[in-house]
Amino acid sequence: MEKKQERASETGAKQKKNFGKKILAGACIVLAAFFFFTAGWFCHILSLGDNARSLLWAVKTAENHFYGNITEDELYNKFFDDFSLDPYSEYYTREEYESLYSQHAGNHADFGLQFRAEGEALRIVRTVGNSPAERAGISGGMYVLAYGKDGENLKTGGLSDFRTFVSGLDSVVLRCGYDPEGTDARLYEIEREDYSASAVLYRDGEGALRFVGEGKPALGALAGIPADTAYIRLDEFYGTAASEMTAALSAMKARGKHALILDLRSNGGGYLSVFQEIAALLLRNAEERTPVVAYSRDNRGKETVWRAPANRFREFFGEDCKIYILADEMTASASECLIGALVSYGTTPYERIFLRAETGKTYGKGIMQSAYTDSAGNVLKLTSAQMFWPNGTTIHGIGVRTEDGAAAVEAPDIPSETDVFLQQVFASIQ
């Protein structure tokens, strides 16, 4: 019995000793993990460089000592608000990018007006396709002479005053006209609403068509256009622009038109994927099933080939068709890529490109941006590559120019009631 108790006692002592070893081993593992984590963290901090360490220090210092209540996320957003490697690189929070992405998909919740200040006056640059403003009959080139909540109590003010006034309003009354003195002005009441924006407007001598929304645009038949010619204005390379462009070309063919005026004035570009789809419709001499429409080259010299998803030119055009392009100093990026593809494949020679004589060039943006997303959904949009036309030309910082052979047109930068630029093009192609 005593021997059994001694053995039991020895067994208990061994178990306690083993348990103690396990605790010690576990503690060692935790300490080792902490050591390596800490060492790794310090190595990471040391490897960041002075500027990166300074940024982390600034954020942490502000978080600890700023007199107001502010979170680390808010601090980083403040720092990133001024992110400006170039005019096109930008930082977005997840919420900001989701809102921007929705708008680029064509989902708007506004009046559909784009303004600029001209002295003390407000000038409408253009109205968004299928917007409340367009459907009310408001057009680019008009002046906003007064505004209010109703037709009785109107006020005047500059751009910032107007934006402050309409912020939060569901409807507004505008007094607009093409004459800055107001001799032709009338009242327009428009309501803020959710709508799907249209990027393409079709017009000819018979009428006008939009391809998004139920209503027809207030603009009707286009006076002065040659009988066999269609006019298509492409405002941007976002949303449903590619499918709208396809529908517009189908309407052109159904109406028996054999020439096209493609208006890219003030088109600042958009998504590369939309450009690829639209280019697929317009390449005259392309032989491949998926023609090359652009090249890009990144900072390591790596080249990427961008192709159209199809080759559909002959679905809409005959061999003897003529395609003219209208552009100006605000025609940029994907618009310039499209011009380059049309020039490269012989769709449009330089002499059928029309530019404003005052500037004699397009914008000259031959670079592309890519979006990089972190684990929280925040997005860094960076200029990531330079773009080249299929024929190897790059127009970055240069643009498409009259000195390259494009035609010069004397016209104002914003069309008024009569589009002088367009009427001069009509006269030259009759």
Buried (B, 14 or more C-beta within 10 A) or exposed (E): EEEEEEEEEEEEEEEEEEEEEEEEEEEEEEEEEEEEEEEEEEEEEEEEEEEEEEBEEEBEEBBEEEEEEEEEEEBBBEEBEEEEEEEBBBBBBEEBBEBBBEBBBBBBEBBBBBBEEEEEBBBBBBBBBBBBBBBBBBBBBBBBBBBBBEEEEBEBBEBEEBEEBBEEEEBBBBBBBBEBEBEEBEEBEBEBBEBBBBBBBBBBBBBBBBBBBEEEBBBEEBEEBBEBBBBBBBBBBBBBBBBBBBBBBBBBBEBEBBBBBBBBBBBBBBBBEBBBBBBBBBBBEBEEEEBBBBBBBEEEEEEEEBBBBBBBBEEBBEEEBBBBBBBBBBBBBBBBBBBBBBBBBEBBEBEBBBBBBEBBBBBBBBBBBEEEEEEEEBBBBBBBBBBBBBEEBBBBEBBBBBEBEBBBBEBEBBBBEEBEBBBBBBEEBE
